[in-house]
Amino acid sequence: MVVVYFAGHGLVQDRDRHYLLCWDSHEDDPATTALATEDLVRILCRGDLRHLLLILDTCAAGAGSAEAAGVALQSIAYRHGGAGASSGLWFLASARRKDIAEDGAFATALRGTPGRGTPPGVPRPAPRPTAVR
């Protein structure tokens, strides 16, 4: 199983692919300076990989997840379909296709830390008892 968590800048430019921006990427030229999300998944899916969890904490992460799912399905599920062994693909995105991700919000929601954005419906841990003397 491979787990990838990418937190950083991401963008979709002019109906093109979703890109993960690295420290030296240029937003005005992502095709030659950034890493396309589907290319990352294509590299990861080579070989005998059967399980992939991709977590994108970037702007427009929903676009990257959708593209990654298409590549992974072709590479993993179809290649191993009916081979007896199971495969699993999971994708989490911090923002929809055209949305901007809020800094730290996704990580805080995943942690579920009390007082730091515990997601609705998730119970907070009970306070620890303290000894009084």
N, C-alpha and C positions, 0 to 999 in steps of 0.2 A: 504494500500500500504506500502510496505517495501522498503527502499532505503539503500543499503550498499555500502559504498565507502571504499575500502581497498587500502591503499598506503603503500608499504613496499616491502619486499623480497618475491619472488615467484620462484618456480623451478619445472621442470619436470625431474625426474631422471630415466635414463635407460628405457624409454618408459613406465614409470609408470604414475600415476595420477599427476595432478597439485597440488602443495602444497603451502599454505600461511605460511610463516615462522614467528613465533612469537619471542619475545625477548629471549626465552630460547630454541629455536629450534636448532637442529644440522643438517647442510646441508648433512652430511654423513648418517643420519638416519631420513629422513623426515617422514617415515611411522609411527614412534612411538613418534616423538617429534614435529611435525607440524600438521596443520589442512588442510586436503584435501578439496579443493574448493567444490567438489561435496558433501562432507559430510556437509559442512556449508549450502549449498542450501537445502539439504535434511531436515535439522533441521528447516530452515526457512519456508519450504513449508508444514510443518505439520499444521493441523487445517484448517481454512477457508481462508487462504491467497489466493488472486486472482490476485494481481499485485505485481511484483517484478522488481526492477531496481538494477542490480548488476554492479558496476564499479570497475574494477580491474586495479590498477596502479602498476603492478609488471612485472618482467621479465617473459616471456612465458605466459602472461595473456591470449593470444588467446586460448591456450590449456585449461585454467581454464574456460573461457567463454563457450567454446564448451561443456565441461563436465557438466557445470552448466545448460546449455540449455537443455541437454538431461534429466537430473534429474528433472528440473522444468517442462518440457513438460509432463513427466510421472505423476508428482505429481499434477500439477495444471490443465493444459489444458485437459488432458484425464479424470481426475476426475470430472471436471465441464463441460465437453463438452456437448453441447446441453441443458444445464440447464437454459438457458434464460439469465443469467447474464454474462456480459463480463469478460474476464480476459486479462491480458497483461503481457508480459515478455520482458524485455529490458536488453541487455548486452553490456557493453562498455569495451574495452580492450586497454591498452596503448601500447602493443607490441604483435607481432604475436607469434605463437607457439614456435619458436626457437630463438626469438629475445630478446635482452637485452633492458630493459626500461631505458631511460635516466632520471636521477634524475631531478625532477621538470618540465620536458618538458610537460607532459600530463596535469598537473594542470594548467600550464601557458596557454596552448592551450584552455582549458576549460574556463578559466577566460577571455581570449581574451583581456588582458590588453594591451593598446597601449604601444609600446616600449619594451614589454616583451614577444614577440613572438606571436603577433596577427596572427591567421591562415590566409593563403592566401584566398582571396575572401571575408573576413569579413571586412566590412568598419570600419575605425577608427572613433571614435566620433569626431565631429567638435570641434575645440578649443573654449573655453569659451571666450566671449568678455571681455576685460579689460578696465576699465575706465582710461583715461589719463588726468591728471590735469596739 
